[in-house]
Amino acid sequence: MSSVNQSGWKPTVPTAATSEGTTTTGNRALMLEEPLIFEIGDSETTGVDFEPSAPAPGHDRLAGLKRTNPIELPGLTEPETVRHYTRLSRQNYAIDLGLFPLGSCTMKHNPRLNEKMARLPGFADIHPLQPRETVQGALEVINQLAFWLIDLTGMHGVAMSPKAGAHGELCGLLCIRAALEARGDARQVVLVPESAHGTNPATAAFCGYRVENIPATAAGRVDLAALKARLGPDVAAVMITNPNTCGLFEPEMKAISDAVHAAGGFVYCDGANFNAIVGKVRPGDLGIDAMHINLHKTFSTPHGGGGPGSGPVVLSEALSPFGPLPYTARTQDGVIHLVEEEQAEDFARTHFGRPAQSFGRMVAFHGQMGMFTRALSYILSHGADGLAQVAEDSVLNANYVLRSLEDVLDAPFAGSGPCMHEAIFSDRGFAEGFSTIDVAKALIDEGFHPMTMYFPLVVHGAMLIEPTETESKASLDQFIVALRSIAERARAGDEALKAAPVHAPRRRLDETLAARKPVLTYQTPAPDGAEAGVGTEIGGR
Amino acid sequence: MRYLPLSEADRSDMLEVIGAASVDDLFRDVPEEARLDGPIHDLPMHASEMAVERQLGAMAAKNMVAGQVPFFLGCGAYKHHVPASVDHLIQRGEFLTAYTPYQPEIAQGTLQVLFEFQTQVARLFGCEVANASMYDGSTACWEAIGMARRITRKTKAILSSGLHPHYVAVCRTMAKFTGDTLDLAEPELTAATGAERLIASIDGETSAVVVQYPDILGRITDLTPIAEAAHAKGALLIAVVTEPVALGLIKSPGEMGADIVVGEGQSIGVGLQFGGPYVGLFACREKHVRQMPGRLAGETVDAEGKRGFVLTLSTREQHIRREKATSNICTNSGLCALAFSIHLTLLGEKGLRTLAEINHARAVEVAGRLAAIPGVELVNDAFFNEFTVKLPVEARPAVHAMVEKGVLGGVSLERLYPDREALANGLVVAVTEVVSDEDIDALEAALKEVCK
């Protein structure tokens, strides 16, 4: 069969001599280059041994659909596999390595106890369709977490199945739409502040709504007067982030909610920034109807390089009946029910005295169980006192960063008072031709992950810094010293900044080339090709 | 509190730098009446590791663990053996505690893995490109229907009767809001998969035909005629794979003409976990890539000409396009994609083929043994590692009765189709490499007993 790569791998040798000098392998001591599995593996190698007693293939029942073409999946032995992924892991920055101040992302320490709990066989090794009497402990986890989320937010109900924040937004808007339809109200517009996360307008559009922006005030808050002026019988919902994406609390949140309700609409809150107020403020007291909670932010389930997340949505009394299936509920006999399509009607009539009004199912099975276990472990570990301390320390850390840097970085809202859990700066005051990206890339060389760049859109060259509560003062001090020096260089127009990073596994990457000529999968080089397939793809450069 | 590094001395030093008298001052934008005056009600105070382990351990102990009993459940989630190195590697902090790779210079590990993952998924599904993952198979399925609508500018999707009913339910929920119309049917307890109905339903308004392979009853059917019929009317074929191990042994949907292939990747590298987190797989033809949802890793070079990887084609995505994005998805299933990719690298093509052969041979053996029980009929002609039997009694009570005997004997179709009496005696049985000879004996004995 055609092998994946007979020739073995070739080190990526720099095309031009670098200031560091070159090595034969392209490696630099602990910084090890690693080829693709397609360049080192082959189709006949496997790292898995099977039971010798495994049954031999006999007469098959495949209806003539047996595969005849090769898949071309490379295999590696176990030692090669462990080395491949270990080497790759070392090219990643991570919260385990240092400060990761991505604004709005809440990159806090991920306690390992939570990993251990999620891996208990009683949670990790149970099937979603097992008979309910065999999974009472798992349902108890979901039900208990649901209870604490309701308690912490002062809401009425919670939908546990959404798989991530954006999926939670979808859940919340579907509840709103179902509630409006139930009263025969076909509203068409969702209002979203200019500073909102991109998922907000994308979600609203996905649910069939027309999206309109509402402006911000000079103080970085929702313009209440403009909002009130726009409210009317066509507005289904307003999506607010609170604390907002400038890291500021919306002091008029209750007035916003009251105005929206008076106009017959609902208030959706993006809960991405719940970390700033957990245990201190309950969104339910602010008149919010639906809010997703990113368990992978506030409740520390690891982000895993892009997921999995988990986005339970807490709901007001008006929206709770419309939440998705399935849901858990404990009855007085102590049994925890997993209410799916089949029992939904009976259960709603018996226990809530109303017909079932759920908008339906939004995932196969019942949500991110593995994340629920971790989040519950986190909540129980912190307790009521620890969670309030989380909010306080996250806000304290952000304000410490804000006040320690406002003399060298423009802080557009610092004059109006403290920030919440994240500090925002703009690129005002940098020398001509210097921007936020230069500061961000220089932070990489200093051993930090950059802040969120160019978001929110309402601040020019925004730098959004969220240190989180799990950073020590010493860690913040080191970060402040580094960022101060970089800011000063950006103001002075130090050309060397433009080359940063120079110490990372890669220099700045050409994103334009990647988008103009997309190479999204590995192409096996032609047998006679002197050039590697990937090299040919990008050879025009 | 063990997770909070600031000392009281730190806090007061920092307040001094800030120029605030107390932490409460920092919360002054929060109206007084919205602030809680003490710790939240009901929730206990912080707890030690030991105390938390005790509480969660007690809950875990109440569940019947798949690996500790004869276990035959499938229907969209499968128990396979996952090599120890997979879980070790995904717990390396540099993978586990990294964010989405927004800064590619210090995220090459994640980005290269995603590029490898995309290539593995594309090859396994017989497609040209794949994305960096979706939430799960069911959400990938409705995203595929939306993508087909955008490509064909038509709104009628025909769903095969063999599509997982939870996936159908997800599509129905979304269709209510997106304006798609769904042509639906429920399965019959027969060997025939209903391909004729699908083909007959395709018309000029059809955006896509959605076929699960193997289907919810474990049946497999040639997708080629369906693809040809769909293409003849300008519609796309979407194939849904909930058990990707099957593709080690049977033809890929791509080679039979599917335009979009989506699936659930849980069965490779990701454990059962009571339904999540799982990993949605999403592959398609290169010409359709700009209509694809989700993140994509792509190859490029750095300022020194070294090969590297970045997230690319993000003009499809919500953070750039906002309300005009192809999907609202942001966070996906990165770590599960890593687990999938590592397991598939360990298997390689040879290992995957062997694994698939073992699964199939075991399933053929169990199907034969169960069909020999008086009154039990095998529904399938063809299957991979999962098949349906028709019992002489209702399957749901039979499943509960088997639990009493310590056997998790399969999924009753009544659990999935509660109001379909014609399916009430159907039991779906999945057989993978983890099933031992003793497990098979136990299932056979238990089923004999409950069918009496």
Boltz contact constraints between the chains, C-beta under 6 A:
constraints:
  - contact:
      token1: [A, 12]
      token2: [B, 306]
      max_distance: 6.0
  - contact:
      token1: [A, 12]
      token2: [B, 307]
      max_distance: 6.0
  - contact:
      token1: [A, 14]
      token2: [B, 304]
      max_distance: 6.0
  - contact:
      token1: [A, 15]
      token2: [B, 305]
      max_distance: 6.0
  - contact:
      token1: [A, 37]
      token2: [B, 116]
      max_distance: 6.0
  - contact:
      token1: [A, 37]
      token2: [B, 345]
      max_distance: 6.0
  - contact:
      token1: [A, 43]
      token2: [B, 349]
      max_distance: 6.0
  - contact:
      token1: [A, 44]
      token2: [B, 350]
      max_distance: 6.0
  - contact:
      token1: [A, 45]
      token2: [B, 348]
      max_distance: 6.0
  - contact:
      token1: [A, 46]
      token2: [B, 347]
      max_distance: 6.0
  - contact:
      token1: [A, 46]
      token2: [B, 348]
      max_distance: 6.0
  - contact:
      token1: [A, 46]
      token2: [B, 350]
      max_distance: 6.0
  - contact:
      token1: [A, 46]
      token2: [B, 351]
      max_distance: 6.0
  - contact:
      token1: [A, 47]
      token2: [B, 346]
      max_distance: 6.0
  - contact:
      token1: [A, 48]
      token2: [B, 346]
      max_distance: 6.0
  - contact:
      token1: [A, 48]
      token2: [B, 347]
      max_distance: 6.0
  - contact:
      token1: [A, 48]
      token2: [B, 351]
      max_distance: 6.0
  - contact:
      token1: [A, 50]
      token2: [B, 354]
      max_distance: 6.0
  - contact:
      token1: [A, 54]
      token2: [B, 358]
      max_distance: 6.0
  - contact:
      token1: [A, 55]
      token2: [B, 361]
      max_distance: 6.0
  - contact:
      token1: [A, 55]
      token2: [B, 362]
      max_distance: 6.0
  - contact:
      token1: [A, 57]
      token2: [B, 357]
      max_distance: 6.0
  - contact:
      token1: [A, 57]
      token2: [B, 361]
      max_distance: 6.0
  - contact:
      token1: [A, 61]
      token2: [B, 364]
      max_distance: 6.0
  - contact:
      token1: [A, 61]
      token2: [B, 382]
      max_distance: 6.0
  - contact:
      token1: [A, 61]
      token2: [B, 383]
      max_distance: 6.0
  - contact:
      token1: [A, 62]
      token2: [B, 250]
      max_distance: 6.0
  - contact:
      token1: [A, 63]
      token2: [B, 382]
      max_distance: 6.0
  - contact:
      token1: [A, 65]
      token2: [B, 220]
      max_distance: 6.0
  - contact:
      token1: [A, 65]
      token2: [B, 250]
      max_distance: 6.0
  - contact:
      token1: [A, 65]
      token2: [B, 251]
      max_distance: 6.0
  - contact:
      token1: [A, 67]
      token2: [B, 250]
      max_distance: 6.0
  - contact:
      token1: [A, 67]
      token2: [B, 251]
      max_distance: 6.0
  - contact:
      token1: [A, 71]
      token2: [B, 123]
      max_distance: 6.0
  - contact:
      token1: [A, 71]
      token2: [B, 349]
      max_distance: 6.0
  - contact:
      token1: [A, 72]
      token2: [B, 123]
      max_distance: 6.0
  - contact:
      token1: [A, 73]
      token2: [B, 123]
      max_distance: 6.0
  - contact:
      token1: [A, 73]
      token2: [B, 348]
      max_distance: 6.0
  - contact:
      token1: [A, 73]
      token2: [B, 349]
      max_distance: 6.0
  - contact:
      token1: [A, 74]
      token2: [B, 348]
      max_distance: 6.0
  - contact:
      token1: [A, 75]
      token2: [B, 348]
      max_distance: 6.0
  - contact:
      token1: [A, 75]
      token2: [B, 350]
      max_distance: 6.0
  - contact:
      token1: [A, 75]
      token2: [B, 351]
      max_distance: 6.0
  - contact:
      token1: [A, 76]
      token2: [B, 345]
      max_distance: 6.0
  - contact:
      token1: [A, 78]
      token2: [B, 85]
      max_distance: 6.0
  - contact:
      token1: [A, 81]
      token2: [B, 345]
      max_distance: 6.0
  - contact:
      token1: [A, 81]
      token2: [B, 346]
      max_distance: 6.0
  - contact:
      token1: [A, 82]
      token2: [B, 85]
      max_distance: 6.0
  - contact:
      token1: [A, 85]
      token2: [B, 89]
      max_distance: 6.0
  - contact:
      token1: [A, 85]
      token2: [B, 342]
      max_distance: 6.0
  - contact:
      token1: [A, 88]
      token2: [B, 109]
      max_distance: 6.0
  - contact:
      token1: [A, 88]
      token2: [B, 112]
      max_distance: 6.0
  - contact:
      token1: [A, 89]
      token2: [B, 92]
      max_distance: 6.0
  - contact:
      token1: [A, 89]
      token2: [B, 94]
      max_distance: 6.0
  - contact:
      token1: [A, 89]
      token2: [B, 95]
      max_distance: 6.0
  - contact:
      token1: [A, 89]
      token2: [B, 109]
      max_distance: 6.0
  - contact:
      token1: [A, 91]
      token2: [B, 108]
      max_distance: 6.0
  - contact:
      token1: [A, 91]
      token2: [B, 109]
      max_distance: 6.0
  - contact:
      token1: [A, 92]
      token2: [B, 94]
      max_distance: 6.0
  - contact:
      token1: [A, 92]
      token2: [B, 98]
      max_distance: 6.0
  - contact:
      token1: [A, 92]
      token2: [B, 107]
      max_distance: 6.0
  - contact:
      token1: [A, 92]
      token2: [B, 109]
      max_distance: 6.0
  - contact:
      token1: [A, 92]
      token2: [B, 110]
      max_distance: 6.0
  - contact:
      token1: [A, 93]
      token2: [B, 106]
      max_distance: 6.0
  - contact:
      token1: [A, 94]
      token2: [B, 93]
      max_distance: 6.0
  - contact:
      token1: [A, 94]
      token2: [B, 94]
      max_distance: 6.0
  - contact:
      token1: [A, 94]
      token2: [B, 97]
      max_distance: 6.0
  - contact:
      token1: [A, 94]
      token2: [B, 98]
      max_distance: 6.0
  - contact:
      token1: [A, 95]
      token2: [B, 97]
      max_distance: 6.0
  - contact:
      token1: [A, 96]
      token2: [B, 93]
      max_distance: 6.0
  - contact:
      token1: [A, 96]
      token2: [B, 97]
      max_distance: 6.0
  - contact:
      token1: [A, 102]
      token2: [B, 99]
      max_distance: 6.0
  - contact:
      token1: [A, 105]
      token2: [B, 99]
      max_distance: 6.0
  - contact:
      token1: [A, 107]
      token2: [B, 99]
      max_distance: 6.0
  - contact:
      token1: [A, 109]
      token2: [B, 3]
      max_distance: 6.0
  - contact:
      token1: [A, 110]
      token2: [B, 97]
      max_distance: 6.0
  - contact:
      token1: [A, 111]
      token2: [B, 3]
      max_distance: 6.0
  - contact:
      token1: [A, 113]
      token2: [B, 49]
      max_distance: 6.0
  - contact:
      token1: [A, 117]
      token2: [B, 56]
      max_distance: 6.0
  - contact:
      token1: [A, 120]
      token2: [B, 60]
      max_distance: 6.0
  - contact:
      token1: [A, 121]
      token2: [B, 65]
      max_distance: 6.0
  - contact:
      token1: [A, 122]
      token2: [B, 60]
      max_distance: 6.0
  - contact:
      token1: [A, 122]
      token2: [B, 61]
      max_distance: 6.0
  - contact:
      token1: [A, 122]
      token2: [B, 63]
      max_distance: 6.0
  - contact:
      token1: [A, 122]
      token2: [B, 65]
      max_distance: 6.0
  - contact:
      token1: [A, 123]
      token2: [B, 60]
      max_distance: 6.0
  - contact:
      token1: [A, 124]
      token2: [B, 271]
      max_distance: 6.0
  - contact:
      token1: [A, 124]
      token2: [B, 273]
      max_distance: 6.0
  - contact:
      token1: [A, 125]
      token2: [B, 65]
      max_distance: 6.0
  - contact:
      token1: [A, 125]
      token2: [B, 66]
      max_distance: 6.0
  - contact:
      token1: [A, 125]
      token2: [B, 67]
      max_distance: 6.0
  - contact:
      token1: [A, 125]
      token2: [B, 272]
      max_distance: 6.0
  - contact:
      token1: [A, 126]
      token2: [B, 63]
      max_distance: 6.0
  - contact:
      token1: [A, 126]
      token2: [B, 274]
      max_distance: 6.0
  - contact:
      token1: [A, 127]
      token2: [B, 66]
      max_distance: 6.0
  - contact:
      token1: [A, 127]
      token2: [B, 73]
      max_distance: 6.0
  - contact:
      token1: [A, 127]
      token2: [B, 77]
      max_distance: 6.0
  - contact:
      token1: [A, 127]
      token2: [B, 272]
      max_distance: 6.0
  - contact:
      token1: [A, 128]
      token2: [B, 77]
      max_distance: 6.0
  - contact:
      token1: [A, 128]
      token2: [B, 274]
      max_distance: 6.0
  - contact:
      token1: [A, 128]
      token2: [B, 275]
      max_distance: 6.0
  - contact:
      token1: [A, 129]
      token2: [B, 73]
      max_distance: 6.0
  - contact:
      token1: [A, 129]
      token2: [B, 75]
      max_distance: 6.0
  - contact:
      token1: [A, 129]
      token2: [B, 411]
      max_distance: 6.0
  - contact:
      token1: [A, 131]
      token2: [B, 400]
      max_distance: 6.0
  - contact:
      token1: [A, 131]
      token2: [B, 403]
      max_distance: 6.0
  - contact:
      token1: [A, 134]
      token2: [B, 64]
      max_distance: 6.0
  - contact:
      token1: [A, 134]
      token2: [B, 403]
      max_distance: 6.0
  - contact:
      token1: [A, 135]
      token2: [B, 63]
      max_distance: 6.0
  - contact:
      token1: [A, 136]
      token2: [B, 62]
      max_distance: 6.0
  - contact:
      token1: [A, 137]
      token2: [B, 59]
      max_distance: 6.0
  - contact:
      token1: [A, 137]
      token2: [B, 60]
      max_distance: 6.0
  - contact:
      token1: [A, 137]
      token2: [B, 62]
      max_distance: 6.0
  - contact:
      token1: [A, 137]
      token2: [B, 63]
      max_distance: 6.0
  - contact:
      token1: [A, 138]
      token2: [B, 63]
      max_distance: 6.0
  - contact:
      token1: [A, 138]
      token2: [B, 274]
      max_distance: 6.0
  - contact:
      token1: [A, 140]
      token2: [B, 59]
      max_distance: 6.0
  - contact:
      token1: [A, 141]
      token2: [B, 59]
      max_distance: 6.0
  - contact:
      token1: [A, 151]
      token2: [B, 42]
      max_distance: 6.0
  - contact:
      token1: [A, 152]
      token2: [B, 40]
      max_distance: 6.0
  - contact:
      token1: [A, 163]
      token2: [B, 135]
      max_distance: 6.0
  - contact:
      token1: [A, 164]
      token2: [B, 331]
      max_distance: 6.0
  - contact:
      token1: [A, 166]
      token2: [B, 328]
      max_distance: 6.0
  - contact:
      token1: [A, 166]
      token2: [B, 329]
      max_distance: 6.0
  - contact:
      token1: [A, 166]
      token2: [B, 330]
      max_distance: 6.0
  - contact:
      token1: [A, 198]
      token2: [B, 318]
      max_distance: 6.0
  - contact:
      token1: [A, 198]
      token2: [B, 319]
      max_distance: 6.0
  - contact:
      token1: [A, 198]
      token2: [B, 322]
      max_distance: 6.0
  - contact:
      token1: [A, 199]
      token2: [B, 318]
      max_distance: 6.0
  - contact:
      token1: [A, 199]
      token2: [B, 328]
      max_distance: 6.0
  - contact:
      token1: [A, 199]
      token2: [B, 330]
      max_distance: 6.0
  - contact:
      token1: [A, 201]
      token2: [B, 322]
      max_distance: 6.0
  - contact:
      token1: [A, 201]
      token2: [B, 323]
      max_distance: 6.0
  - contact:
      token1: [A, 202]
      token2: [B, 318]
      max_distance: 6.0
  - contact:
      token1: [A, 202]
      token2: [B, 322]
      max_distance: 6.0
  - contact:
      token1: [A, 202]
      token2: [B, 325]
      max_distance: 6.0
  - contact:
      token1: [A, 202]
      token2: [B, 328]
      max_distance: 6.0
  - contact:
      token1: [A, 203]
      token2: [B, 328]
      max_distance: 6.0
  - contact:
      token1: [A, 205]
      token2: [B, 323]
      max_distance: 6.0
  - contact:
      token1: [A, 206]
      token2: [B, 328]
      max_distance: 6.0
  - contact:
      token1: [A, 207]
      token2: [B, 177]
      max_distance: 6.0
  - contact:
      token1: [A, 208]
      token2: [B, 177]
      max_distance: 6.0
  - contact:
      token1: [A, 211]
      token2: [B, 323]
      max_distance: 6.0
  - contact:
      token1: [A, 249]
      token2: [B, 29]
      max_distance: 6.0
  - contact:
      token1: [A, 249]
      token2: [B, 30]
      max_distance: 6.0
  - contact:
      token1: [A, 251]
      token2: [B, 29]
      max_distance: 6.0
  - contact:
      token1: [A, 279]
      token2: [B, 40]
      max_distance: 6.0
  - contact:
      token1: [A, 280]
      token2: [B, 36]
      max_distance: 6.0
  - contact:
      token1: [A, 281]
      token2: [B, 30]
      max_distance: 6.0
  - contact:
      token1: [A, 281]
      token2: [B, 34]
      max_distance: 6.0
  - contact:
      token1: [A, 285]
      token2: [B, 34]
      max_distance: 6.0
  - contact:
      token1: [A, 286]
      token2: [B, 34]
      max_distance: 6.0
  - contact:
      token1: [A, 302]
      token2: [B, 96]
      max_distance: 6.0
  - contact:
      token1: [A, 302]
      token2: [B, 97]
      max_distance: 6.0
  - contact:
      token1: [A, 303]
      token2: [B, 99]
      max_distance: 6.0
  - contact:
      token1: [A, 304]
      token2: [B, 334]
      max_distance: 6.0
  - contact:
      token1: [A, 304]
      token2: [B, 335]
      max_distance: 6.0
  - contact:
      token1: [A, 305]
      token2: [B, 95]
      max_distance: 6.0
  - contact:
      token1: [A, 305]
      token2: [B, 98]
      max_distance: 6.0
  - contact:
      token1: [A, 305]
      token2: [B, 110]
      max_distance: 6.0
  - contact:
      token1: [A, 305]
      token2: [B, 334]
      max_distance: 6.0
  - contact:
      token1: [A, 306]
      token2: [B, 100]
      max_distance: 6.0
  - contact:
      token1: [A, 306]
      token2: [B, 332]
      max_distance: 6.0
  - contact:
      token1: [A, 306]
      token2: [B, 334]
      max_distance: 6.0
  - contact:
      token1: [A, 307]
      token2: [B, 331]
      max_distance: 6.0
  - contact:
      token1: [A, 307]
      token2: [B, 332]
      max_distance: 6.0
  - contact:
      token1: [A, 307]
      token2: [B, 333]
      max_distance: 6.0
  - contact:
      token1: [A, 307]
      token2: [B, 334]
      max_distance: 6.0
  - contact:
      token1: [A, 308]
      token2: [B, 277]
      max_distance: 6.0
  - contact:
      token1: [A, 308]
      token2: [B, 333]
      max_distance: 6.0
  - contact:
      token1: [A, 308]
      token2: [B, 336]
      max_distance: 6.0
  - contact:
      token1: [A, 309]
      token2: [B, 331]
      max_distance: 6.0
  - contact:
      token1: [A, 342]
      token2: [B, 418]
      max_distance: 6.0
  - contact:
      token1: [A, 360]
      token2: [B, 173]
      max_distance: 6.0
  - contact:
      token1: [A, 361]
      token2: [B, 169]
      max_distance: 6.0
  - contact:
      token1: [A, 361]
      token2: [B, 170]
      max_distance: 6.0
  - contact:
      token1: [A, 361]
      token2: [B, 173]
      max_distance: 6.0
  - contact:
      token1: [A, 362]
      token2: [B, 173]
      max_distance: 6.0
  - contact:
      token1: [A, 363]
      token2: [B, 138]
      max_distance: 6.0
  - contact:
      token1: [A, 364]
      token2: [B, 76]
      max_distance: 6.0
  - contact:
      token1: [A, 364]
      token2: [B, 138]
      max_distance: 6.0
  - contact:
      token1: [A, 364]
      token2: [B, 166]
      max_distance: 6.0
  - contact:
      token1: [A, 365]
      token2: [B, 275]
      max_distance: 6.0
  - contact:
      token1: [A, 366]
      token2: [B, 275]
      max_distance: 6.0
  - contact:
      token1: [A, 367]
      token2: [B, 276]
      max_distance: 6.0
  - contact:
      token1: [A, 368]
      token2: [B, 276]
      max_distance: 6.0
  - contact:
      token1: [A, 368]
      token2: [B, 277]
      max_distance: 6.0
  - contact:
      token1: [A, 369]
      token2: [B, 273]
      max_distance: 6.0
  - contact:
      token1: [A, 369]
      token2: [B, 274]
      max_distance: 6.0
  - contact:
      token1: [A, 369]
      token2: [B, 275]
      max_distance: 6.0
  - contact:
      token1: [A, 369]
      token2: [B, 276]
      max_distance: 6.0
  - contact:
      token1: [A, 370]
      token2: [B, 273]
      max_distance: 6.0
  - contact:
      token1: [A, 370]
      token2: [B, 277]
      max_distance: 6.0
  - contact:
      token1: [A, 377]
      token2: [B, 52]
      max_distance: 6.0
  - contact:
      token1: [A, 380]
      token2: [B, 47]
      max_distance: 6.0
  - contact:
      token1: [A, 380]
      token2: [B, 52]
      max_distance: 6.0
  - contact:
      token1: [A, 381]
      token2: [B, 47]
      max_distance: 6.0
  - contact:
      token1: [A, 381]
      token2: [B, 52]
      max_distance: 6.0
  - contact:
      token1: [A, 382]
      token2: [B, 46]
      max_distance: 6.0
  - contact:
      token1: [A, 383]
      token2: [B, 44]
      max_distance: 6.0
  - contact:
      token1: [A, 383]
      token2: [B, 45]
      max_distance: 6.0
  - contact:
      token1: [A, 383]
      token2: [B, 46]
      max_distance: 6.0
  - contact:
      token1: [A, 384]
      token2: [B, 39]
      max_distance: 6.0
  - contact:
      token1: [A, 384]
      token2: [B, 40]
      max_distance: 6.0
  - contact:
      token1: [A, 384]
      token2: [B, 43]
      max_distance: 6.0
  - contact:
      token1: [A, 385]
      token2: [B, 39]
      max_distance: 6.0
  - contact:
      token1: [A, 385]
      token2: [B, 45]
      max_distance: 6.0
  - contact:
      token1: [A, 385]
      token2: [B, 46]
      max_distance: 6.0
  - contact:
      token1: [A, 386]
      token2: [B, 1]
      max_distance: 6.0
  - contact:
      token1: [A, 386]
      token2: [B, 46]
      max_distance: 6.0
  - contact:
      token1: [A, 388]
      token2: [B, 39]
      max_distance: 6.0
  - contact:
      token1: [A, 389]
      token2: [B, 4]
      max_distance: 6.0
  - contact:
      token1: [A, 392]
      token2: [B, 23]
      max_distance: 6.0
  - contact:
      token1: [A, 393]
      token2: [B, 4]
      max_distance: 6.0
  - contact:
      token1: [A, 393]
      token2: [B, 6]
      max_distance: 6.0
  - contact:
      token1: [A, 395]
      token2: [B, 26]
      max_distance: 6.0
  - contact:
      token1: [A, 396]
      token2: [B, 14]
      max_distance: 6.0
  - contact:
      token1: [A, 396]
      token2: [B, 23]
      max_distance: 6.0
  - contact:
      token1: [A, 399]
      token2: [B, 18]
      max_distance: 6.0
  - contact:
      token1: [A, 399]
      token2: [B, 26]
      max_distance: 6.0
  - contact:
      token1: [A, 400]
      token2: [B, 14]
      max_distance: 6.0
  - contact:
      token1: [A, 403]
      token2: [B, 17]
      max_distance: 6.0
  - contact:
      token1: [A, 403]
      token2: [B, 18]
      max_distance: 6.0
  - contact:
      token1: [A, 418]
      token2: [B, 26]
      max_distance: 6.0
  - contact:
      token1: [A, 444]
      token2: [B, 105]
      max_distance: 6.0
  - contact:
      token1: [A, 444]
      token2: [B, 106]
      max_distance: 6.0
  - contact:
      token1: [A, 450]
      token2: [B, 103]
      max_distance: 6.0
  - contact:
      token1: [A, 469]
      token2: [B, 4]
      max_distance: 6.0
  - contact:
      token1: [A, 472]
      token2: [B, 5]
      max_distance: 6.0
  - contact:
      token1: [A, 473]
      token2: [B, 10]
      max_distance: 6.0
  - contact:
      token1: [A, 501]
      token2: [B, 105]
      max_distance: 6.0
  - contact:
      token1: [A, 504]
      token2: [B, 105]
      max_distance: 6.0
  - contact:
      token1: [A, 504]
      token2: [B, 106]
      max_distance: 6.0
  - contact:
      token1: [A, 505]
      token2: [B, 108]
      max_distance: 6.0
  - contact:
      token1: [A, 506]
      token2: [B, 105]
      max_distance: 6.0
  - contact:
      token1: [A, 506]
      token2: [B, 108]
      max_distance: 6.0
  - contact:
      token1: [A, 506]
      token2: [B, 302]
      max_distance: 6.0
  - contact:
      token1: [A, 506]
      token2: [B, 308]
      max_distance: 6.0
  - contact:
      token1: [A, 507]
      token2: [B, 302]
      max_distance: 6.0
  - contact:
      token1: [A, 507]
      token2: [B, 303]
      max_distance: 6.0
  - contact:
      token1: [A, 507]
      token2: [B, 304]
      max_distance: 6.0
  - contact:
      token1: [A, 508]
      token2: [B, 303]
      max_distance: 6.0
  - contact:
      token1: [A, 509]
      token2: [B, 104]
      max_distance: 6.0
  - contact:
      token1: [A, 509]
      token2: [B, 300]
      max_distance: 6.0
  - contact:
      token1: [A, 509]
      token2: [B, 302]
      max_distance: 6.0
  - contact:
      token1: [A, 509]
      token2: [B, 308]
      max_distance: 6.0
  - contact:
      token1: [A, 509]
      token2: [B, 310]
      max_distance: 6.0
  - contact:
      token1: [A, 510]
      token2: [B, 300]
      max_distance: 6.0
  - contact:
      token1: [A, 510]
      token2: [B, 301]
      max_distance: 6.0
  - contact:
      token1: [A, 511]
      token2: [B, 310]
      max_distance: 6.0
  - contact:
      token1: [A, 513]
      token2: [B, 300]
      max_distance: 6.0
  - contact:
      token1: [A, 514]
      token2: [B, 298]
      max_distance: 6.0
  - contact:
      token1: [A, 514]
      token2: [B, 300]
      max_distance: 6.0
  - contact:
      token1: [A, 514]
      token2: [B, 310]
      max_distance: 6.0
  - contact:
      token1: [A, 514]
      token2: [B, 312]
      max_distance: 6.0
  - contact:
      token1: [A, 515]
      token2: [B, 312]
      max_distance: 6.0
  - contact:
      token1: [A, 515]
      token2: [B, 313]
      max_distance: 6.0
  - contact:
      token1: [A, 518]
      token2: [B, 298]
      max_distance: 6.0
  - contact:
      token1: [A, 518]
      token2: [B, 313]
      max_distance: 6.0
  - contact:
      token1: [A, 519]
      token2: [B, 298]
      max_distance: 6.0
  - contact:
      token1: [A, 519]
      token2: [B, 299]
      max_distance: 6.0
  - contact:
      token1: [A, 520]
      token2: [B, 118]
      max_distance: 6.0
  - contact:
      token1: [A, 520]
      token2: [B, 129]
      max_distance: 6.0
  - contact:
      token1: [A, 520]
      token2: [B, 296]
      max_distance: 6.0
  - contact:
      token1: [A, 520]
      token2: [B, 298]
      max_distance: 6.0
  - contact:
      token1: [A, 521]
      token2: [B, 118]
      max_distance: 6.0
  - contact:
      token1: [A, 521]
      token2: [B, 119]
      max_distance: 6.0
  - contact:
      token1: [A, 521]
      token2: [B, 122]
      max_distance: 6.0
  - contact:
      token1: [A, 521]
      token2: [B, 129]
      max_distance: 6.0
  - contact:
      token1: [A, 522]
      token2: [B, 119]
      max_distance: 6.0
  - contact:
      token1: [A, 534]
      token2: [B, 299]
      max_distance: 6.0
